[in-house]
Amino acid sequence: VAGLLHDIGQLAILDAVPGYISQFMDWGEPLKLDINEVEMEVIGIDHGEISGRIFKHWNFPETLTDAVRHHHNPELAEKSNLLAHILYSADRFFPLACAWGAPMSANELAEMPFLKERNIAEDDIAAIKAETEEHYGEIAEVLGV
């Protein structure tokens, strides 16, 4: 549930702020700002916080809500630090992260403390990334993206 819905706050922003994507592209991308920085500057709140509020409104467990709220700053998660780190790593790992910045290389990912502590090797990360990108391409083709 967390993996599928953690960015639901982005949908809320897209719905509430007309022209948000073009604002980001015009302003944030050339400055190489993180999406959260742009959200804080443009609307005063980031999508993780909005997602967390939506989860709370939907009465999801506090552990899930906390992890989603802090998926870009997992060290701030108090109730579900592990899940917040998993979401953060996945955001940096998979090609969908390209929508708001470049995905990390296998080498960069292998140096992330969360993955390093679990002895996840660069070669393993590279293999998983390659397979994921292959499947992502298949899905994108089916969806006409």
C-alpha beads as a LAMMPS data file, in Angstrom:
LAMMPS data file: protein, C-alpha beads

145 atoms
144 bonds

1 atom types
1 bond types

-500.0 500.0 xlo xhi
-500.0 500.0 ylo yhi
-500.0 500.0 zlo zhi

Masses

1 110.0

Atoms # bond

1 1 1 0.000 0.000 0.000
2 1 1 2.788 2.419 0.909
3 1 1 4.657 1.728 -2.321
4 1 1 1.586 2.227 -4.476
5 1 1 0.162 5.288 -2.755
6 1 1 3.100 7.157 -1.173
7 1 1 3.037 9.876 -3.863
8 1 1 -0.717 10.445 -3.781
9 1 1 0.052 13.924 -2.456
10 1 1 1.478 14.755 -5.890
11 1 1 -1.904 13.997 -7.437
12 1 1 -3.551 16.279 -4.896
13 1 1 -1.095 19.053 -5.800
14 1 1 -1.648 18.550 -9.520
15 1 1 -5.384 18.833 -8.940
16 1 1 -5.165 21.882 -6.659
17 1 1 -2.420 23.935 -8.340
18 1 1 -3.083 24.688 -12.008
19 1 1 0.112 24.789 -14.039
20 1 1 2.169 23.136 -11.314
21 1 1 4.165 20.954 -13.705
22 1 1 5.091 23.895 -15.925
23 1 1 6.072 25.916 -12.821
24 1 1 8.387 23.114 -11.776
25 1 1 9.887 22.717 -15.236
26 1 1 10.396 26.464 -15.666
27 1 1 11.721 27.157 -12.203
28 1 1 12.909 24.072 -10.368
29 1 1 14.463 21.943 -13.067
30 1 1 16.999 24.507 -14.374
31 1 1 18.112 25.168 -10.795
32 1 1 18.378 21.389 -10.153
33 1 1 16.048 21.692 -7.174
34 1 1 14.484 18.649 -5.594
35 1 1 10.726 18.344 -6.098
36 1 1 10.200 18.793 -2.354
37 1 1 12.101 22.085 -2.381
38 1 1 9.949 23.354 -5.236
39 1 1 6.765 22.250 -3.480
40 1 1 7.792 24.063 -0.310
41 1 1 8.589 27.237 -2.280
42 1 1 5.483 27.147 -4.484
43 1 1 2.798 25.934 -2.066
44 1 1 4.449 25.787 1.365
45 1 1 4.059 22.021 1.870
46 1 1 5.548 18.955 0.194
47 1 1 3.751 15.977 -1.289
48 1 1 4.996 13.629 1.447
49 1 1 3.232 15.694 4.095
50 1 1 0.106 15.870 1.948
51 1 1 0.231 12.107 1.359
52 1 1 0.578 11.570 5.109
53 1 1 -2.451 13.757 5.777
54 1 1 -4.473 11.823 3.206
55 1 1 -3.417 8.526 4.805
56 1 1 -4.423 9.864 8.226
57 1 1 -7.786 11.010 6.842
58 1 1 -8.313 7.533 5.396
59 1 1 -7.540 6.038 8.823
60 1 1 -4.503 4.073 7.681
61 1 1 -2.301 2.819 10.524
62 1 1 0.052 5.381 12.070
63 1 1 3.086 3.362 11.005
64 1 1 2.029 3.537 7.362
65 1 1 1.095 7.216 7.617
66 1 1 4.425 8.091 9.253
67 1 1 6.465 6.229 6.627
68 1 1 4.613 7.858 3.745
69 1 1 4.854 11.319 5.316
70 1 1 8.644 10.964 5.632
71 1 1 9.501 8.979 2.496
72 1 1 11.911 11.715 1.342
73 1 1 13.409 12.172 4.831
74 1 1 13.261 8.685 6.349
75 1 1 15.433 9.627 9.307
76 1 1 12.481 11.742 10.563
77 1 1 10.082 8.786 10.664
78 1 1 9.391 7.846 14.262
79 1 1 6.876 5.022 13.954
80 1 1 8.109 3.226 10.841
81 1 1 11.687 4.140 10.106
82 1 1 12.353 0.914 8.183
83 1 1 9.391 1.365 5.834
84 1 1 10.276 5.033 5.291
85 1 1 13.806 3.984 4.288
86 1 1 12.433 1.333 1.940
87 1 1 10.202 3.930 0.241
88 1 1 13.087 6.387 0.011
89 1 1 15.379 3.757 -1.514
90 1 1 12.718 2.672 -4.002
91 1 1 12.145 6.296 -5.038
92 1 1 15.850 6.604 -5.827
93 1 1 16.075 3.177 -7.398
94 1 1 13.373 2.852 -9.981
95 1 1 13.066 4.743 -13.267
96 1 1 9.939 6.569 -12.122
97 1 1 12.281 8.691 -10.037
98 1 1 13.312 10.228 -13.360
99 1 1 10.113 12.261 -13.361
100 1 1 11.592 14.577 -10.711
101 1 1 15.298 14.073 -11.130
102 1 1 17.811 11.558 -12.320
103 1 1 17.697 8.068 -10.831
104 1 1 20.759 7.077 -8.863
105 1 1 23.357 4.778 -10.395
106 1 1 23.948 1.312 -8.970
107 1 1 27.180 2.612 -7.431
108 1 1 25.407 5.555 -5.754
109 1 1 22.656 3.287 -4.480
110 1 1 25.170 0.802 -3.071
111 1 1 26.624 3.659 -0.998
112 1 1 23.282 4.570 0.591
113 1 1 23.605 3.696 4.286
114 1 1 20.301 1.801 4.336
115 1 1 21.389 -0.508 1.491
116 1 1 25.027 -0.659 2.537
117 1 1 24.069 -1.821 6.055
118 1 1 22.148 -4.683 4.454
119 1 1 25.131 -5.727 2.294
120 1 1 23.283 -5.187 -0.970
121 1 1 26.078 -5.224 -3.538
122 1 1 26.446 -2.889 -6.497
123 1 1 26.278 -5.841 -8.942
124 1 1 22.966 -6.971 -7.437
125 1 1 21.585 -3.446 -7.638
126 1 1 22.693 -3.113 -11.265
127 1 1 20.994 -6.414 -12.167
128 1 1 17.755 -5.418 -10.430
129 1 1 17.817 -1.983 -12.084
130 1 1 18.332 -3.527 -15.537
131 1 1 15.470 -5.978 -15.094
132 1 1 13.197 -3.285 -13.682
133 1 1 13.949 -0.915 -16.564
134 1 1 13.198 -3.697 -19.030
135 1 1 9.808 -4.341 -17.444
136 1 1 9.102 -0.627 -17.123
137 1 1 9.726 -0.302 -20.866
138 1 1 7.273 -3.122 -21.556
139 1 1 4.603 -1.501 -19.393
140 1 1 5.206 1.922 -20.942
141 1 1 4.819 0.377 -24.399
142 1 1 1.522 -1.265 -23.448
143 1 1 0.257 2.023 -21.974
144 1 1 1.488 4.020 -24.959
145 1 1 3.700 6.218 -22.760

Bonds

1 1 1 2
2 1 2 3
3 1 3 4
4 1 4 5
5 1 5 6
6 1 6 7
7 1 7 8
8 1 8 9
9 1 9 10
10 1 10 11
11 1 11 12
12 1 12 13
13 1 13 14
14 1 14 15
15 1 15 16
16 1 16 17
17 1 17 18
18 1 18 19
19 1 19 20
20 1 20 21
21 1 21 22
22 1 22 23
23 1 23 24
24 1 24 25
25 1 25 26
26 1 26 27
27 1 27 28
28 1 28 29
29 1 29 30
30 1 30 31
31 1 31 32
32 1 32 33
33 1 33 34
34 1 34 35
35 1 35 36
36 1 36 37
37 1 37 38
38 1 38 39
39 1 39 40
40 1 40 41
41 1 41 42
42 1 42 43
43 1 43 44
44 1 44 45
45 1 45 46
46 1 46 47
47 1 47 48
48 1 48 49
49 1 49 50
50 1 50 51
51 1 51 52
52 1 52 53
53 1 53 54
54 1 54 55
55 1 55 56
56 1 56 57
57 1 57 58
58 1 58 59
59 1 59 60
60 1 60 61
61 1 61 62
62 1 62 63
63 1 63 64
64 1 64 65
65 1 65 66
66 1 66 67
67 1 67 68
68 1 68 69
69 1 69 70
70 1 70 71
71 1 71 72
72 1 72 73
73 1 73 74
74 1 74 75
75 1 75 76
76 1 76 77
77 1 77 78
78 1 78 79
79 1 79 80
80 1 80 81
81 1 81 82
82 1 82 83
83 1 83 84
84 1 84 85
85 1 85 86
86 1 86 87
87 1 87 88
88 1 88 89
89 1 89 90
90 1 90 91
91 1 91 92
92 1 92 93
93 1 93 94
94 1 94 95
95 1 95 96
96 1 96 97
97 1 97 98
98 1 98 99
99 1 99 100
100 1 100 101
101 1 101 102
102 1 102 103
103 1 103 104
104 1 104 105
105 1 105 106
106 1 106 107
107 1 107 108
108 1 108 109
109 1 109 110
110 1 110 111
111 1 111 112
112 1 112 113
113 1 113 114
114 1 114 115
115 1 115 116
116 1 116 117
117 1 117 118
118 1 118 119
119 1 119 120
120 1 120 121
121 1 121 122
122 1 122 123
123 1 123 124
124 1 124 125
125 1 125 126
126 1 126 127
127 1 127 128
128 1 128 129
129 1 129 130
130 1 130 131
131 1 131 132
132 1 132 133
133 1 133 134
134 1 134 135
135 1 135 136
136 1 136 137
137 1 137 138
138 1 138 139
139 1 139 140
140 1 140 141
141 1 141 142
142 1 142 143
143 1 143 144
144 1 144 145
